[in-house]
Amino acid sequence: MREEYSKLNRVEMSIWECCELLNDVVDESDPDLDEPQIEHLLQTAEAIRRDYPNEDWLHLTGLIHDLGKVLLLPSFGGLPQWAVVGDTYPVGCAFDDSIVHHKYFKESPDYNNPAYNTKYGVYSEACGLENVLMSWGHDDYMYLVAKENNTTLPSAALFIVRYHSFYALHSSEAYKHLMNEEDVENLKWLQVFNKYDLYSKSKVRIDVEKVKPYYLSLIEKYFPSKLKW
């Protein structure tokens, strides 16, 4: 699946066009809100903008962090919810007990494989999360889209996009032994972001047309006009 979607050969469109596509997406794993995902993106971004007015890269990160959920749409293959949303975690080393529903990993052949079921598995201490294979989901997909389309967002933004569903790390501090110094610094920003991702949701609607010019200016600053998806 990762190999197939990393080709980025499905469509060319802008970041904002992708945001509008999310009008048709509802994340079934999200217990807090049943509104289209674009509402969540804008609520997250606007809450960050209010508290961190000078960090425009973080505002844009709030807007784009869930765009990988377009994988749920038929035009992107209509992947099932389990393959797109929910918590992510490393593969190739022991499954940590902090991962949601970790008891079901006992049914995985990796669970009893001595090559994969130790603390480090196929990795080494402080190898860097960049070198760790994560379970597939919308996080990794949007990270690939941003990186391969040569975004100029800082590494902290890409870290947030790629690991915002990695709750075993940023909520339970598991797998920190695999982090390098850059990961440690970027994790600080992910922990800032996390409270807005989880707790900015509201029934108060965002005036899309009012905020759209601001976010279009950020998209122009950090992304090409058209991206390969």
PyMOL CGO cylinders between C-alpha atoms (Angstrom):
from pymol import cmd
from pymol.cgo import CYLINDER

trace = [
    CYLINDER, 0.00, 0.00, 0.00, 2.78, 2.41, 0.90, 0.3, 1, 1, 1, 1, 1, 1,
    CYLINDER, 2.78, 2.41, 0.90, 4.62, 1.62, -2.32, 0.3, 1, 1, 1, 1, 1, 1,
    CYLINDER, 4.62, 1.62, -2.32, 1.48, 2.19, -4.39, 0.3, 1, 1, 1, 1, 1, 1,
    CYLINDER, 1.48, 2.19, -4.39, 0.53, 5.52, -2.84, 0.3, 1, 1, 1, 1, 1, 1,
    CYLINDER, 0.53, 5.52, -2.84, 4.08, 6.88, -2.70, 0.3, 1, 1, 1, 1, 1, 1,
    CYLINDER, 4.08, 6.88, -2.70, 4.00, 7.07, -6.51, 0.3, 1, 1, 1, 1, 1, 1,
    CYLINDER, 4.00, 7.07, -6.51, 1.84, 10.22, -6.15, 0.3, 1, 1, 1, 1, 1, 1,
    CYLINDER, 1.84, 10.22, -6.15, 0.34, 9.61, -9.57, 0.3, 1, 1, 1, 1, 1, 1,
    CYLINDER, 0.34, 9.61, -9.57, -3.39, 9.93, -8.91, 0.3, 1, 1, 1, 1, 1, 1,
    CYLINDER, -3.39, 9.93, -8.91, -4.12, 13.62, -9.40, 0.3, 1, 1, 1, 1, 1, 1,
    CYLINDER, -4.12, 13.62, -9.40, -2.61, 17.11, -9.44, 0.3, 1, 1, 1, 1, 1, 1,
    CYLINDER, -2.61, 17.11, -9.44, -4.34, 19.73, -7.32, 0.3, 1, 1, 1, 1, 1, 1,
    CYLINDER, -4.34, 19.73, -7.32, -3.66, 22.55, -4.90, 0.3, 1, 1, 1, 1, 1, 1,
    CYLINDER, -3.66, 22.55, -4.90, -3.68, 22.33, -1.12, 0.3, 1, 1, 1, 1, 1, 1,
    CYLINDER, -3.68, 22.33, -1.12, -6.93, 24.32, -0.95, 0.3, 1, 1, 1, 1, 1, 1,
    CYLINDER, -6.93, 24.32, -0.95, -8.60, 22.08, -3.51, 0.3, 1, 1, 1, 1, 1, 1,
    CYLINDER, -8.60, 22.08, -3.51, -7.71, 19.14, -1.29, 0.3, 1, 1, 1, 1, 1, 1,
    CYLINDER, -7.71, 19.14, -1.29, -9.18, 20.95, 1.72, 0.3, 1, 1, 1, 1, 1, 1,
    CYLINDER, -9.18, 20.95, 1.72, -12.45, 21.30, -0.17, 0.3, 1, 1, 1, 1, 1, 1,
    CYLINDER, -12.45, 21.30, -0.17, -12.43, 17.58, -0.99, 0.3, 1, 1, 1, 1, 1, 1,
    CYLINDER, -12.43, 17.58, -0.99, -12.55, 16.90, 2.73, 0.3, 1, 1, 1, 1, 1, 1,
    CYLINDER, -12.55, 16.90, 2.73, -16.10, 18.27, 2.76, 0.3, 1, 1, 1, 1, 1, 1,
    CYLINDER, -16.10, 18.27, 2.76, -17.00, 14.71, 1.76, 0.3, 1, 1, 1, 1, 1, 1,
    CYLINDER, -17.00, 14.71, 1.76, -15.02, 13.00, 4.52, 0.3, 1, 1, 1, 1, 1, 1,
    CYLINDER, -15.02, 13.00, 4.52, -16.15, 12.03, 8.01, 0.3, 1, 1, 1, 1, 1, 1,
    CYLINDER, -16.15, 12.03, 8.01, -13.63, 10.20, 10.21, 0.3, 1, 1, 1, 1, 1, 1,
    CYLINDER, -13.63, 10.20, 10.21, -15.49, 7.36, 11.94, 0.3, 1, 1, 1, 1, 1, 1,
    CYLINDER, -15.49, 7.36, 11.94, -12.71, 7.03, 14.53, 0.3, 1, 1, 1, 1, 1, 1,
    CYLINDER, -12.71, 7.03, 14.53, -13.35, 10.55, 15.79, 0.3, 1, 1, 1, 1, 1, 1,
    CYLINDER, -13.35, 10.55, 15.79, -15.85, 10.36, 18.68, 0.3, 1, 1, 1, 1, 1, 1,
    CYLINDER, -15.85, 10.36, 18.68, -16.08, 14.10, 19.23, 0.3, 1, 1, 1, 1, 1, 1,
    CYLINDER, -16.08, 14.10, 19.23, -17.42, 15.48, 16.01, 0.3, 1, 1, 1, 1, 1, 1,
    CYLINDER, -17.42, 15.48, 16.01, -19.47, 14.21, 13.09, 0.3, 1, 1, 1, 1, 1, 1,
    CYLINDER, -19.47, 14.21, 13.09, -19.00, 17.22, 10.87, 0.3, 1, 1, 1, 1, 1, 1,
    CYLINDER, -19.00, 17.22, 10.87, -16.88, 17.25, 7.66, 0.3, 1, 1, 1, 1, 1, 1,
    CYLINDER, -16.88, 17.25, 7.66, -13.16, 17.25, 8.23, 0.3, 1, 1, 1, 1, 1, 1,
    CYLINDER, -13.16, 17.25, 8.23, -12.62, 20.71, 6.74, 0.3, 1, 1, 1, 1, 1, 1,
    CYLINDER, -12.62, 20.71, 6.74, -14.35, 22.12, 9.83, 0.3, 1, 1, 1, 1, 1, 1,
    CYLINDER, -14.35, 22.12, 9.83, -11.81, 20.38, 12.05, 0.3, 1, 1, 1, 1, 1, 1,
    CYLINDER, -11.81, 20.38, 12.05, -8.90, 21.63, 9.93, 0.3, 1, 1, 1, 1, 1, 1,
    CYLINDER, -8.90, 21.63, 9.93, -10.00, 25.24, 10.16, 0.3, 1, 1, 1, 1, 1, 1,
    CYLINDER, -10.00, 25.24, 10.16, -10.89, 25.05, 13.84, 0.3, 1, 1, 1, 1, 1, 1,
    CYLINDER, -10.89, 25.05, 13.84, -7.44, 23.63, 14.57, 0.3, 1, 1, 1, 1, 1, 1,
    CYLINDER, -7.44, 23.63, 14.57, -5.65, 26.21, 12.45, 0.3, 1, 1, 1, 1, 1, 1,
    CYLINDER, -5.65, 26.21, 12.45, -7.60, 29.17, 13.80, 0.3, 1, 1, 1, 1, 1, 1,
    CYLINDER, -7.60, 29.17, 13.80, -7.09, 28.12, 17.43, 0.3, 1, 1, 1, 1, 1, 1,
    CYLINDER, -7.09, 28.12, 17.43, -3.33, 27.90, 16.84, 0.3, 1, 1, 1, 1, 1, 1,
    CYLINDER, -3.33, 27.90, 16.84, -3.35, 31.23, 15.02, 0.3, 1, 1, 1, 1, 1, 1,
    CYLINDER, -3.35, 31.23, 15.02, -5.05, 32.86, 18.01, 0.3, 1, 1, 1, 1, 1, 1,
    CYLINDER, -5.05, 32.86, 18.01, -2.43, 31.64, 20.50, 0.3, 1, 1, 1, 1, 1, 1,
    CYLINDER, -2.43, 31.64, 20.50, 0.68, 31.63, 18.27, 0.3, 1, 1, 1, 1, 1, 1,
    CYLINDER, 0.68, 31.63, 18.27, 0.12, 34.60, 15.93, 0.3, 1, 1, 1, 1, 1, 1,
    CYLINDER, 0.12, 34.60, 15.93, 3.74, 34.78, 14.78, 0.3, 1, 1, 1, 1, 1, 1,
    CYLINDER, 3.74, 34.78, 14.78, 4.14, 31.09, 13.84, 0.3, 1, 1, 1, 1, 1, 1,
    CYLINDER, 4.14, 31.09, 13.84, 2.46, 31.10, 10.45, 0.3, 1, 1, 1, 1, 1, 1,
    CYLINDER, 2.46, 31.10, 10.45, 3.99, 27.72, 9.55, 0.3, 1, 1, 1, 1, 1, 1,
    CYLINDER, 3.99, 27.72, 9.55, 2.14, 26.21, 12.51, 0.3, 1, 1, 1, 1, 1, 1,
    CYLINDER, 2.14, 26.21, 12.51, -1.16, 27.73, 11.35, 0.3, 1, 1, 1, 1, 1, 1,
    CYLINDER, -1.16, 27.73, 11.35, -0.72, 26.07, 7.98, 0.3, 1, 1, 1, 1, 1, 1,
    CYLINDER, -0.72, 26.07, 7.98, 0.29, 22.80, 9.61, 0.3, 1, 1, 1, 1, 1, 1,
    CYLINDER, 0.29, 22.80, 9.61, -3.01, 22.86, 11.48, 0.3, 1, 1, 1, 1, 1, 1,
    CYLINDER, -3.01, 22.86, 11.48, -4.83, 23.27, 8.18, 0.3, 1, 1, 1, 1, 1, 1,
    CYLINDER, -4.83, 23.27, 8.18, -3.05, 20.48, 6.30, 0.3, 1, 1, 1, 1, 1, 1,
    CYLINDER, -3.05, 20.48, 6.30, -2.35, 17.88, 8.98, 0.3, 1, 1, 1, 1, 1, 1,
    CYLINDER, -2.35, 17.88, 8.98, -5.35, 15.68, 8.14, 0.3, 1, 1, 1, 1, 1, 1,
    CYLINDER, -5.35, 15.68, 8.14, -5.46, 16.13, 4.36, 0.3, 1, 1, 1, 1, 1, 1,
    CYLINDER, -5.46, 16.13, 4.36, -4.24, 12.56, 3.93, 0.3, 1, 1, 1, 1, 1, 1,
    CYLINDER, -4.24, 12.56, 3.93, -7.76, 11.45, 4.82, 0.3, 1, 1, 1, 1, 1, 1,
    CYLINDER, -7.76, 11.45, 4.82, -8.65, 11.95, 1.14, 0.3, 1, 1, 1, 1, 1, 1,
    CYLINDER, -8.65, 11.95, 1.14, -7.50, 8.32, 0.89, 0.3, 1, 1, 1, 1, 1, 1,
    CYLINDER, -7.50, 8.32, 0.89, -11.02, 7.47, 2.06, 0.3, 1, 1, 1, 1, 1, 1,
    CYLINDER, -11.02, 7.47, 2.06, -12.53, 8.93, -1.12, 0.3, 1, 1, 1, 1, 1, 1,
    CYLINDER, -12.53, 8.93, -1.12, -13.30, 6.74, -4.14, 0.3, 1, 1, 1, 1, 1, 1,
    CYLINDER, -13.30, 6.74, -4.14, -11.08, 8.89, -6.39, 0.3, 1, 1, 1, 1, 1, 1,
    CYLINDER, -11.08, 8.89, -6.39, -8.13, 7.96, -4.17, 0.3, 1, 1, 1, 1, 1, 1,
    CYLINDER, -8.13, 7.96, -4.17, -8.95, 4.27, -4.00, 0.3, 1, 1, 1, 1, 1, 1,
    CYLINDER, -8.95, 4.27, -4.00, -11.61, 4.40, -1.30, 0.3, 1, 1, 1, 1, 1, 1,
    CYLINDER, -11.61, 4.40, -1.30, -9.43, 2.79, 1.33, 0.3, 1, 1, 1, 1, 1, 1,
    CYLINDER, -9.43, 2.79, 1.33, -11.24, 1.42, 4.40, 0.3, 1, 1, 1, 1, 1, 1,
    CYLINDER, -11.24, 1.42, 4.40, -11.25, 3.50, 7.57, 0.3, 1, 1, 1, 1, 1, 1,
    CYLINDER, -11.25, 3.50, 7.57, -8.87, 1.13, 9.36, 0.3, 1, 1, 1, 1, 1, 1,
    CYLINDER, -8.87, 1.13, 9.36, -6.21, 1.75, 6.71, 0.3, 1, 1, 1, 1, 1, 1,
    CYLINDER, -6.21, 1.75, 6.71, -6.44, 5.54, 6.89, 0.3, 1, 1, 1, 1, 1, 1,
    CYLINDER, -6.44, 5.54, 6.89, -7.40, 6.81, 10.36, 0.3, 1, 1, 1, 1, 1, 1,
    CYLINDER, -7.40, 6.81, 10.36, -6.66, 5.85, 13.95, 0.3, 1, 1, 1, 1, 1, 1,
    CYLINDER, -6.66, 5.85, 13.95, -3.42, 5.57, 15.91, 0.3, 1, 1, 1, 1, 1, 1,
    CYLINDER, -3.42, 5.57, 15.91, -0.12, 4.85, 14.18, 0.3, 1, 1, 1, 1, 1, 1,
    CYLINDER, -0.12, 4.85, 14.18, 2.88, 2.99, 15.64, 0.3, 1, 1, 1, 1, 1, 1,
    CYLINDER, 2.88, 2.99, 15.64, 6.27, 1.60, 14.59, 0.3, 1, 1, 1, 1, 1, 1,
    CYLINDER, 6.27, 1.60, 14.59, 6.62, -1.80, 12.99, 0.3, 1, 1, 1, 1, 1, 1,
    CYLINDER, 6.62, -1.80, 12.99, 9.82, -3.82, 13.11, 0.3, 1, 1, 1, 1, 1, 1,
    CYLINDER, 9.82, -3.82, 13.11, 10.15, -3.69, 16.90, 0.3, 1, 1, 1, 1, 1, 1,
    CYLINDER, 10.15, -3.69, 16.90, 8.07, -4.67, 19.93, 0.3, 1, 1, 1, 1, 1, 1,
    CYLINDER, 8.07, -4.67, 19.93, 4.52, -3.36, 20.14, 0.3, 1, 1, 1, 1, 1, 1,
    CYLINDER, 4.52, -3.36, 20.14, 4.23, -1.14, 23.20, 0.3, 1, 1, 1, 1, 1, 1,
    CYLINDER, 4.23, -1.14, 23.20, 1.37, -1.74, 25.63, 0.3, 1, 1, 1, 1, 1, 1,
    CYLINDER, 1.37, -1.74, 25.63, 0.34, 1.92, 25.33, 0.3, 1, 1, 1, 1, 1, 1,
    CYLINDER, 0.34, 1.92, 25.33, -0.88, 1.39, 21.76, 0.3, 1, 1, 1, 1, 1, 1,
    CYLINDER, -0.88, 1.39, 21.76, -4.66, 1.33, 21.66, 0.3, 1, 1, 1, 1, 1, 1,
    CYLINDER, -4.66, 1.33, 21.66, -6.06, -2.23, 21.52, 0.3, 1, 1, 1, 1, 1, 1,
    CYLINDER, -6.06, -2.23, 21.52, -2.53, -3.59, 21.91, 0.3, 1, 1, 1, 1, 1, 1,
    CYLINDER, -2.53, -3.59, 21.91, -3.88, -6.98, 23.00, 0.3, 1, 1, 1, 1, 1, 1,
    CYLINDER, -3.88, -6.98, 23.00, -4.80, -7.76, 19.41, 0.3, 1, 1, 1, 1, 1, 1,
    CYLINDER, -4.80, -7.76, 19.41, -1.15, -7.65, 18.36, 0.3, 1, 1, 1, 1, 1, 1,
    CYLINDER, -1.15, -7.65, 18.36, -0.86, -11.16, 19.78, 0.3, 1, 1, 1, 1, 1, 1,
    CYLINDER, -0.86, -11.16, 19.78, -2.52, -12.30, 16.57, 0.3, 1, 1, 1, 1, 1, 1,
    CYLINDER, -2.52, -12.30, 16.57, 0.27, -10.74, 14.47, 0.3, 1, 1, 1, 1, 1, 1,
    CYLINDER, 0.27, -10.74, 14.47, 3.11, -13.03, 13.35, 0.3, 1, 1, 1, 1, 1, 1,
    CYLINDER, 3.11, -13.03, 13.35, 5.53, -10.25, 14.32, 0.3, 1, 1, 1, 1, 1, 1,
    CYLINDER, 5.53, -10.25, 14.32, 4.48, -10.56, 17.96, 0.3, 1, 1, 1, 1, 1, 1,
    CYLINDER, 4.48, -10.56, 17.96, 6.47, -13.78, 18.46, 0.3, 1, 1, 1, 1, 1, 1,
    CYLINDER, 6.47, -13.78, 18.46, 9.16, -13.14, 15.87, 0.3, 1, 1, 1, 1, 1, 1,
    CYLINDER, 9.16, -13.14, 15.87, 12.49, -12.62, 17.70, 0.3, 1, 1, 1, 1, 1, 1,
    CYLINDER, 12.49, -12.62, 17.70, 13.67, -10.35, 14.90, 0.3, 1, 1, 1, 1, 1, 1,
    CYLINDER, 13.67, -10.35, 14.90, 10.86, -7.90, 15.58, 0.3, 1, 1, 1, 1, 1, 1,
    CYLINDER, 10.86, -7.90, 15.58, 9.59, -8.35, 19.15, 0.3, 1, 1, 1, 1, 1, 1,
    CYLINDER, 9.59, -8.35, 19.15, 12.44, -6.76, 21.12, 0.3, 1, 1, 1, 1, 1, 1,
    CYLINDER, 12.44, -6.76, 21.12, 12.77, -3.18, 22.32, 0.3, 1, 1, 1, 1, 1, 1,
    CYLINDER, 12.77, -3.18, 22.32, 14.89, -2.16, 19.33, 0.3, 1, 1, 1, 1, 1, 1,
    CYLINDER, 14.89, -2.16, 19.33, 13.94, -4.86, 16.83, 0.3, 1, 1, 1, 1, 1, 1,
    CYLINDER, 13.94, -4.86, 16.83, 15.52, -3.99, 13.47, 0.3, 1, 1, 1, 1, 1, 1,
    CYLINDER, 15.52, -3.99, 13.47, 16.50, -0.51, 14.73, 0.3, 1, 1, 1, 1, 1, 1,
    CYLINDER, 16.50, -0.51, 14.73, 19.23, 0.94, 16.93, 0.3, 1, 1, 1, 1, 1, 1,
    CYLINDER, 19.23, 0.94, 16.93, 19.24, 3.45, 19.77, 0.3, 1, 1, 1, 1, 1, 1,
    CYLINDER, 19.24, 3.45, 19.77, 18.66, 7.05, 18.65, 0.3, 1, 1, 1, 1, 1, 1,
    CYLINDER, 18.66, 7.05, 18.65, 18.44, 5.98, 15.01, 0.3, 1, 1, 1, 1, 1, 1,
    CYLINDER, 18.44, 5.98, 15.01, 15.91, 8.72, 14.34, 0.3, 1, 1, 1, 1, 1, 1,
    CYLINDER, 15.91, 8.72, 14.34, 12.21, 8.35, 13.61, 0.3, 1, 1, 1, 1, 1, 1,
    CYLINDER, 12.21, 8.35, 13.61, 12.93, 9.19, 9.98, 0.3, 1, 1, 1, 1, 1, 1,
    CYLINDER, 12.93, 9.19, 9.98, 14.47, 5.71, 9.77, 0.3, 1, 1, 1, 1, 1, 1,
    CYLINDER, 14.47, 5.71, 9.77, 11.57, 3.94, 11.52, 0.3, 1, 1, 1, 1, 1, 1,
    CYLINDER, 11.57, 3.94, 11.52, 8.80, 2.34, 9.46, 0.3, 1, 1, 1, 1, 1, 1,
    CYLINDER, 8.80, 2.34, 9.46, 5.40, 3.40, 10.75, 0.3, 1, 1, 1, 1, 1, 1,
    CYLINDER, 5.40, 3.40, 10.75, 2.05, 1.72, 10.22, 0.3, 1, 1, 1, 1, 1, 1,
    CYLINDER, 2.05, 1.72, 10.22, 0.34, 3.16, 7.15, 0.3, 1, 1, 1, 1, 1, 1,
    CYLINDER, 0.34, 3.16, 7.15, -2.26, 5.88, 7.48, 0.3, 1, 1, 1, 1, 1, 1,
    CYLINDER, -2.26, 5.88, 7.48, -3.20, 9.40, 6.48, 0.3, 1, 1, 1, 1, 1, 1,
    CYLINDER, -3.20, 9.40, 6.48, -0.25, 10.82, 8.44, 0.3, 1, 1, 1, 1, 1, 1,
    CYLINDER, -0.25, 10.82, 8.44, 2.44, 9.15, 6.36, 0.3, 1, 1, 1, 1, 1, 1,
    CYLINDER, 2.44, 9.15, 6.36, 0.58, 9.85, 3.13, 0.3, 1, 1, 1, 1, 1, 1,
    CYLINDER, 0.58, 9.85, 3.13, 0.35, 13.61, 3.70, 0.3, 1, 1, 1, 1, 1, 1,
    CYLINDER, 0.35, 13.61, 3.70, 3.97, 13.65, 4.86, 0.3, 1, 1, 1, 1, 1, 1,
    CYLINDER, 3.97, 13.65, 4.86, 5.02, 12.05, 1.56, 0.3, 1, 1, 1, 1, 1, 1,
    CYLINDER, 5.02, 12.05, 1.56, 2.89, 14.51, -0.42, 0.3, 1, 1, 1, 1, 1, 1,
    CYLINDER, 2.89, 14.51, -0.42, 4.43, 17.51, 1.33, 0.3, 1, 1, 1, 1, 1, 1,
    CYLINDER, 4.43, 17.51, 1.33, 8.00, 16.24, 1.19, 0.3, 1, 1, 1, 1, 1, 1,
    CYLINDER, 8.00, 16.24, 1.19, 7.97, 15.02, -2.41, 0.3, 1, 1, 1, 1, 1, 1,
    CYLINDER, 7.97, 15.02, -2.41, 6.34, 18.26, -3.60, 0.3, 1, 1, 1, 1, 1, 1,
    CYLINDER, 6.34, 18.26, -3.60, 9.22, 20.20, -2.02, 0.3, 1, 1, 1, 1, 1, 1,
    CYLINDER, 9.22, 20.20, -2.02, 7.37, 22.14, 0.63, 0.3, 1, 1, 1, 1, 1, 1,
    CYLINDER, 7.37, 22.14, 0.63, 9.42, 24.78, 2.43, 0.3, 1, 1, 1, 1, 1, 1,
    CYLINDER, 9.42, 24.78, 2.43, 7.69, 24.13, 5.75, 0.3, 1, 1, 1, 1, 1, 1,
    CYLINDER, 7.69, 24.13, 5.75, 10.20, 23.54, 8.58, 0.3, 1, 1, 1, 1, 1, 1,
    CYLINDER, 10.20, 23.54, 8.58, 11.06, 20.05, 9.78, 0.3, 1, 1, 1, 1, 1, 1,
    CYLINDER, 11.06, 20.05, 9.78, 8.86, 20.53, 12.86, 0.3, 1, 1, 1, 1, 1, 1,
    CYLINDER, 8.86, 20.53, 12.86, 5.83, 20.90, 10.59, 0.3, 1, 1, 1, 1, 1, 1,
    CYLINDER, 5.83, 20.90, 10.59, 6.62, 17.69, 8.72, 0.3, 1, 1, 1, 1, 1, 1,
    CYLINDER, 6.62, 17.69, 8.72, 7.16, 15.96, 12.06, 0.3, 1, 1, 1, 1, 1, 1,
    CYLINDER, 7.16, 15.96, 12.06, 3.70, 17.05, 13.21, 0.3, 1, 1, 1, 1, 1, 1,
    CYLINDER, 3.70, 17.05, 13.21, 2.06, 15.90, 9.99, 0.3, 1, 1, 1, 1, 1, 1,
    CYLINDER, 2.06, 15.90, 9.99, 3.78, 12.52, 10.11, 0.3, 1, 1, 1, 1, 1, 1,
    CYLINDER, 3.78, 12.52, 10.11, 3.40, 11.69, 13.80, 0.3, 1, 1, 1, 1, 1, 1,
    CYLINDER, 3.40, 11.69, 13.80, 0.26, 13.44, 15.08, 0.3, 1, 1, 1, 1, 1, 1,
    CYLINDER, 0.26, 13.44, 15.08, -1.50, 10.04, 15.34, 0.3, 1, 1, 1, 1, 1, 1,
    CYLINDER, -1.50, 10.04, 15.34, 1.52, 8.43, 17.04, 0.3, 1, 1, 1, 1, 1, 1,
    CYLINDER, 1.52, 8.43, 17.04, -0.11, 8.64, 20.47, 0.3, 1, 1, 1, 1, 1, 1,
    CYLINDER, -0.11, 8.64, 20.47, 2.15, 6.02, 22.02, 0.3, 1, 1, 1, 1, 1, 1,
    CYLINDER, 2.15, 6.02, 22.02, 4.95, 8.56, 21.63, 0.3, 1, 1, 1, 1, 1, 1,
    CYLINDER, 4.95, 8.56, 21.63, 3.44, 11.94, 22.38, 0.3, 1, 1, 1, 1, 1, 1,
    CYLINDER, 3.44, 11.94, 22.38, 0.93, 10.80, 24.99, 0.3, 1, 1, 1, 1, 1, 1,
    CYLINDER, 0.93, 10.80, 24.99, 2.72, 7.86, 26.66, 0.3, 1, 1, 1, 1, 1, 1,
    CYLINDER, 2.72, 7.86, 26.66, 6.39, 8.62, 25.84, 0.3, 1, 1, 1, 1, 1, 1,
    CYLINDER, 6.39, 8.62, 25.84, 6.92, 5.17, 24.33, 0.3, 1, 1, 1, 1, 1, 1,
    CYLINDER, 6.92, 5.17, 24.33, 9.61, 4.63, 21.67, 0.3, 1, 1, 1, 1, 1, 1,
    CYLINDER, 9.61, 4.63, 21.67, 11.62, 7.67, 22.75, 0.3, 1, 1, 1, 1, 1, 1,
    CYLINDER, 11.62, 7.67, 22.75, 14.73, 5.47, 22.65, 0.3, 1, 1, 1, 1, 1, 1,
    CYLINDER, 14.73, 5.47, 22.65, 14.50, 5.58, 18.85, 0.3, 1, 1, 1, 1, 1, 1,
    CYLINDER, 14.50, 5.58, 18.85, 14.51, 9.39, 18.67, 0.3, 1, 1, 1, 1, 1, 1,
    CYLINDER, 14.51, 9.39, 18.67, 17.51, 11.50, 17.69, 0.3, 1, 1, 1, 1, 1, 1,
    CYLINDER, 17.51, 11.50, 17.69, 18.20, 15.09, 18.77, 0.3, 1, 1, 1, 1, 1, 1,
    CYLINDER, 18.20, 15.09, 18.77, 16.12, 16.63, 15.98, 0.3, 1, 1, 1, 1, 1, 1,
    CYLINDER, 16.12, 16.63, 15.98, 13.17, 14.42, 16.92, 0.3, 1, 1, 1, 1, 1, 1,
    CYLINDER, 13.17, 14.42, 16.92, 13.44, 15.58, 20.52, 0.3, 1, 1, 1, 1, 1, 1,
    CYLINDER, 13.44, 15.58, 20.52, 13.20, 19.22, 19.46, 0.3, 1, 1, 1, 1, 1, 1,
    CYLINDER, 13.20, 19.22, 19.46, 10.37, 18.59, 17.02, 0.3, 1, 1, 1, 1, 1, 1,
    CYLINDER, 10.37, 18.59, 17.02, 8.41, 16.62, 19.61, 0.3, 1, 1, 1, 1, 1, 1,
    CYLINDER, 8.41, 16.62, 19.61, 8.08, 19.81, 21.64, 0.3, 1, 1, 1, 1, 1, 1,
    CYLINDER, 8.08, 19.81, 21.64, 6.13, 21.37, 18.79, 0.3, 1, 1, 1, 1, 1, 1,
    CYLINDER, 6.13, 21.37, 18.79, 4.03, 18.24, 18.31, 0.3, 1, 1, 1, 1, 1, 1,
    CYLINDER, 4.03, 18.24, 18.31, 3.02, 18.40, 21.96, 0.3, 1, 1, 1, 1, 1, 1,
    CYLINDER, 3.02, 18.40, 21.96, 2.01, 22.04, 21.48, 0.3, 1, 1, 1, 1, 1, 1,
    CYLINDER, 2.01, 22.04, 21.48, 0.03, 21.08, 18.39, 0.3, 1, 1, 1, 1, 1, 1,
    CYLINDER, 0.03, 21.08, 18.39, -1.61, 18.09, 20.02, 0.3, 1, 1, 1, 1, 1, 1,
    CYLINDER, -1.61, 18.09, 20.02, -3.82, 20.09, 22.37, 0.3, 1, 1, 1, 1, 1, 1,
    CYLINDER, -3.82, 20.09, 22.37, -5.26, 22.01, 19.43, 0.3, 1, 1, 1, 1, 1, 1,
    CYLINDER, -5.26, 22.01, 19.43, -5.79, 18.88, 17.35, 0.3, 1, 1, 1, 1, 1, 1,
    CYLINDER, -5.79, 18.88, 17.35, -7.71, 17.22, 20.17, 0.3, 1, 1, 1, 1, 1, 1,
    CYLINDER, -7.71, 17.22, 20.17, -9.39, 20.06, 21.98, 0.3, 1, 1, 1, 1, 1, 1,
    CYLINDER, -9.39, 20.06, 21.98, -10.14, 22.80, 19.44, 0.3, 1, 1, 1, 1, 1, 1,
    CYLINDER, -10.14, 22.80, 19.44, -13.25, 21.03, 18.13, 0.3, 1, 1, 1, 1, 1, 1,
    CYLINDER, -13.25, 21.03, 18.13, -16.42, 23.03, 18.44, 0.3, 1, 1, 1, 1, 1, 1,
    CYLINDER, -16.42, 23.03, 18.44, -19.93, 23.31, 17.03, 0.3, 1, 1, 1, 1, 1, 1,
    CYLINDER, -19.93, 23.31, 17.03, -19.14, 26.96, 16.24, 0.3, 1, 1, 1, 1, 1, 1,
    CYLINDER, -19.14, 26.96, 16.24, -18.75, 27.16, 12.47, 0.3, 1, 1, 1, 1, 1, 1,
    CYLINDER, -18.75, 27.16, 12.47, -15.76, 28.84, 10.85, 0.3, 1, 1, 1, 1, 1, 1,
    CYLINDER, -15.76, 28.84, 10.85, -16.47, 31.52, 8.21, 0.3, 1, 1, 1, 1, 1, 1,
    CYLINDER, -16.47, 31.52, 8.21, -14.51, 29.83, 5.44, 0.3, 1, 1, 1, 1, 1, 1,
    CYLINDER, -14.51, 29.83, 5.44, -14.63, 32.74, 3.00, 0.3, 1, 1, 1, 1, 1, 1,
    CYLINDER, -14.63, 32.74, 3.00, -13.39, 35.14, 5.66, 0.3, 1, 1, 1, 1, 1, 1,
    CYLINDER, -13.39, 35.14, 5.66, -10.28, 33.12, 6.56, 0.3, 1, 1, 1, 1, 1, 1,
    CYLINDER, -10.28, 33.12, 6.56, -9.62, 31.68, 3.09, 0.3, 1, 1, 1, 1, 1, 1,
    CYLINDER, -9.62, 31.68, 3.09, -7.41, 34.58, 1.81, 0.3, 1, 1, 1, 1, 1, 1,
    CYLINDER, -7.41, 34.58, 1.81, -5.08, 34.21, 4.78, 0.3, 1, 1, 1, 1, 1, 1,
    CYLINDER, -5.08, 34.21, 4.78, -4.59, 30.49, 4.29, 0.3, 1, 1, 1, 1, 1, 1,
    CYLINDER, -4.59, 30.49, 4.29, -4.21, 30.87, 0.54, 0.3, 1, 1, 1, 1, 1, 1,
    CYLINDER, -4.21, 30.87, 0.54, -1.33, 33.25, 1.23, 0.3, 1, 1, 1, 1, 1, 1,
    CYLINDER, -1.33, 33.25, 1.23, 0.34, 30.67, 3.48, 0.3, 1, 1, 1, 1, 1, 1,
    CYLINDER, 0.34, 30.67, 3.48, -0.16, 27.92, 0.94, 0.3, 1, 1, 1, 1, 1, 1,
    CYLINDER, -0.16, 27.92, 0.94, 1.49, 30.11, -1.70, 0.3, 1, 1, 1, 1, 1, 1,
    CYLINDER, 1.49, 30.11, -1.70, 4.39, 30.79, 0.67, 0.3, 1, 1, 1, 1, 1, 1,
    CYLINDER, 4.39, 30.79, 0.67, 5.13, 27.17, 1.55, 0.3, 1, 1, 1, 1, 1, 1,
    CYLINDER, 5.13, 27.17, 1.55, 3.84, 25.04, -1.35, 0.3, 1, 1, 1, 1, 1, 1,
    CYLINDER, 3.84, 25.04, -1.35, 3.83, 25.00, -5.16, 0.3, 1, 1, 1, 1, 1, 1,
    CYLINDER, 3.83, 25.00, -5.16, 0.55, 25.96, -6.84, 0.3, 1, 1, 1, 1, 1, 1,
    CYLINDER, 0.55, 25.96, -6.84, -0.17, 22.36, -7.83, 0.3, 1, 1, 1, 1, 1, 1,
    CYLINDER, -0.17, 22.36, -7.83, 0.92, 19.21, -6.03, 0.3, 1, 1, 1, 1, 1, 1,
    CYLINDER, 0.92, 19.21, -6.03, 1.11, 15.60, -7.12, 0.3, 1, 1, 1, 1, 1, 1,
    CYLINDER, 1.11, 15.60, -7.12, -1.05, 13.34, -4.95, 0.3, 1, 1, 1, 1, 1, 1,
]
cmd.load_cgo(trace, "trace")
